[in-house]
């Protein structure tokens, strides 16, 4: 729906062999964390392993398995979340191709036989990487 705005430009950061990027919701209404069904993160064509992916929003970090029960955490269209995963970023490259795919369930749109609508959106942007700052 709003796929070209998923990746926040200029937010690619690295910490060793881990990369992260800020993402925005490709939907117009807030959704509970339980509706974030999955994501992929690829840097320069190399995809982070699914088991290494983490989702951070509202100051908390989740695996996608943990998000299934996160009905008390909400992602709002005006807020960025952080998607991270184990994928090395080549330091010699000035620009990196960052690709994110999100799968969301829309709980209030029933498409038949009790199934809810799910959307899959992808965004790809080129940007430089910066080293993560220790918190």
Secondary structure, DSSP 8 states (H G I E B T S, - for coil): --GGGSB-TT--EEETTEEEEEE--SSSS-EEGGGEEEEEEEETTEE--GGG-EEEETTEEE-HHHHTT-TT-EE-TT--EEEEEE----TT-S-EEEEEEEEEEEEEEEEETTEEEEEEEEEEEEE--EE----
